Amino acid sequence: MKDEHIDSGDDSSTAVSPDNDRWWIVLNPSSGTGNHVEEVRSYAADRGHTVIETEAAGDAVELGKEAARENISRLAACGGDGTIHQVVDGYDRAGSLSDVTFGVLPAGTGNNFAQNLGVETIERAFELLETGERRRIDVGVADGELFTNSCIAGITAQTSSETSSELKERFGTLAYVLTGIRQAAEFDPLHVEIDTGATAPESTWQGEALCILIGNARRFVGNGGQANAEDGLFEVLIVEEMPTNDLLTEAAIQRWFGETTEHMLRFTSDHLEITNQQDTEVEFSLDGEIRSHQKLSLNIRPRELEIVVGPEYAPEPD
Ligand SMILES: Nc1ncnc2c1ncn2[C@@H]1O[C@H](COP(=O)(O)OP(=O)(O)OP(=O)(O)O)[C@@H](O)[C@H]1O
């Protein structure tokens, strides 16, 4: 890991923030197209921020831990959803999230989480570190691992980037699910039980699911986009096994009318217990980071993460 302390030189310069406005920036130089590195170094140098680069996969977790041990109180992640995921999770493992304000600098392929926070570009993100509103958002926990945006079962992260824009246009966010299913020639549905832990009879669902989509800041139905990340609840969508034609129809109904359909179950919950009924592990994508679990317990920690948002961020999206 390259620790590159940027010394501003002249502290009297008006371009340089005072010490209490300085940030630690964990930079993934390999995220997205990888052409953001010089830009980030330059903006950071102008403002007196410290940039630390990852050198290998997984480094961002260690740098998150190091930031906690160093009592860093302003910490930003520059990369995609995976880098943000690792930095937040690492910090939490070695310290307390209540001690830190996080910032995101979008330099990934999809940047879904940054978009949900209303942080559109790297340049804008640097401005927001100084002047942007701070909000406290929920974080999800999946068997001890923090996630900020979403948890998806059975569908790999790469699916979303391979979705055609024409499909996205017609069917919205669910389009990438369709792409995933079309790609998997021998798609094997998940045989799972999902328990919300509530006492109501409908608190348990059992059956064959094409996928399970759990959003904290991310929404999978209607027009997609941002979910309410401050309500202490996950937005859950279970897409049941069904013929492909029905899937297209139901995706369209969900998109245009926002209605629950026969094979797509939507609900909110602060807890989920997902168990694969076969004795094998299922792939979960936590903010794009792939993990395998036979059983996964999900909880939410309400409004635990203070984070910088842009003006487009909606505390209570429609
Ligand atoms: N220096 C590095 N070299 C190789 N891999 C790295 C390095 N630093 C981080 N990584 C890995 O890069 C992976 C992907 O990063 P990230 O998700 O941030 O970018 P992305 O996939 O381009 O964007 P997005 O998830 O928004 O589509 C992470 O799993 C992380 O472990």
The ligand as an ORCA input file, in Angstrom:
! r2SCAN-3c Opt
* xyz 0 1
  N      -4.791     -1.928     -6.314
  C      -5.681     -2.881     -6.612
  N      -5.395     -3.827     -7.538
  C      -6.300     -4.765     -7.877
  N      -7.544     -4.848     -7.340
  C      -7.869     -3.937     -6.401
  C      -6.959     -2.917     -6.003
  N      -7.581     -2.131     -5.064
  C      -8.804     -2.661     -4.894
  N      -8.999     -3.733     -5.690
  C     -10.227     -4.531     -5.861
  O     -11.039     -3.940     -6.870
  C     -12.338     -4.509     -6.730
  C     -13.390     -3.679     -7.444
  O     -13.396     -2.368     -7.018
  P     -14.656     -1.403     -7.174
  O     -15.940     -2.120     -6.929
  O     -14.384     -0.255     -6.301
  O     -14.597     -0.919     -8.692
  P     -15.491     -1.280     -9.930
  O     -15.842     -2.730     -9.909
  O     -14.781     -0.751    -11.123
  O     -16.811     -0.370     -9.722
  P     -18.358     -0.647     -9.371
  O     -18.411     -1.673     -8.263
  O     -18.942      0.655     -8.924
  O     -19.006     -1.123    -10.633
  C     -12.524     -4.705     -5.245
  O     -12.993     -6.029     -5.011
  C     -11.100     -4.542     -4.654
  O     -10.727     -5.607     -3.791
*
